[in-house]
Amino acid sequence: MLNVLTNGRRPAINRSGMMMALPKRLFQRLRSRKTQLALAVRVTVAAIAAFAIATALHLMLPLWAVLTSLIVTQMSVGRSLKATRDYMFGTIGGAIYGGAIAVVIPHSGEAGLLG
């Protein structure tokens, strides 16, 4: 069918038109994924900031700070703040509970709490 329509020749391809269409299609695809890209940028910035802060504070395992930032970062800033608050209250509650158990249960050392 191609040979009949073009008299056996290959059709001329307008390469400059194709080159101009590529950025336009790419921009349209990026624009259609605006929310996902914003989340990706937010998560990346949070992870890099957490790593930088953990490194500056000379924490032994900065990986935990990075993982926490990834878990806490949500689609919206409001949900991120709520998740951060919940995470913080859970950590404080766990520390208080662990301290209370250590005080209430009689023990002679840390090994006595385990067994």
Beta strands, then each sheet from edge to edge (+ up, - down):
end
